[in-house]
């Protein structure tokens, strides 16, 4: 997980609150000290850390809890809200027809980010194109062309053209029919006058709706001055922080950028083209504290599953039920996601929602998931609807039909039964039920009808 160590330490601090018999100023001071140490270890500026922890201590008792909220819940909410403030305001790059210009220094990941952004918009149904405007580094053109070919996204380049503005204007004319045009610009070792002039010229020619600065998380607190300098030079509308998955300085980069009032809009969380996440401070902190990010799960899910599939799953979850048919659909869904995305989605589940299932599920290999699907394919419609029938000779037949061993069939059924019980327990979690219902449009369902299969195979 991104900032895994920080997340672990913050969760440990909150566990002190959750497990204490009494929440008093002494306990809050101890918890804020733990948070302070954790943030400083994550490279967050000491001055900012002190401001945040002082606010937590002040608001914990000076601000009265909302109606129906205990002191414990109030303090936890204060911690969550103040940590979110540390990461700045949310800003969304909208899904609309627009031009996006990427800026930044050499080696920060601009070209890779251009490809990731292209896929981000492509998977959301927007016709996307790329313009290779780095006329100083031939390797940047080659890299962008490779990414475009891999994603089936067109790339405009002019190999011997020395004018970046000419490349951009030609590319924009070429891609008039496209919804999104992403312009990958050149960088320098430092923000120089010639780089500023080139960025200004491109911005005047392209008139981009978004000017996104790409910064490597490994620069830590230096991301702040860098963001401020670029913002003053060209007026960046948002920041993309790359290599968030492997940097101990990522906390410093996030908080330093937020201090400049330049909103972080995306974070890079891996090397693959789909390893790009929208950044939302409140939701990000919720994941860090183990509170979950159900909106993020739904957003990622819609990329690989149809609306009907998601609705059926939501209905069963709200009903506290899980059929073998839905279990099969979930295995298909996991296979489409792949290991990396599935792992990140499980991290977004609220702590305790499925107990320890996240770590266990992450440990299951994709090969085992494929075997489970084959086992389910060997079952009859009656067996899918009545799992209690699956014993004795039926286990033998399913194992033979799927080319697996009886033990594997029984193992899969045990895993299904474990998940079924955990989903059943979810029914009593009113807060999460409400969140899911809101994401499904707020529809009130007759609980007696929820989870019933809509059709037979």
Secondary structure, DSSP 8 states (H G I E B T S, - for coil): -TTHHHHHHHHHHHHHHHH-S---HHHHHHHHHHHHHHHHHTT--HHHHHHHHHHHHHHHHHS---TT--HHHHHHHHHHHHHHHHT-------SSSEEEEEE--TTSSHHHHHHHHHHHHHTTT--EEEEE---S-HHHHHHHHHHHHHHT--EE--TT---HHHHHHHHHHHTTT-SEEEEE----SS--HHHHHHHHHHHHHH--SEEEEEEEGGGTTHHHHHHHHHHHHH--SEEEEE-TTS-TTHHHHHHHHHHTT--EEEEE-SSSTT-EEE--HHHHHHHHTT---HHHHHHHHTTTS-HHHHHHHHHHHHHT---HHHHHHHHHHHHHHHHHHHHHHHHTS-TTSSTTHHHHHHHS-HHHHHHHHHHHHTS-HHHHH-GGG-STHHHHHHHHHHT--HHHHHHHHHHHHHHHHHHHHHTT-HHHHHHHHHHTTS----TTTTT--S---
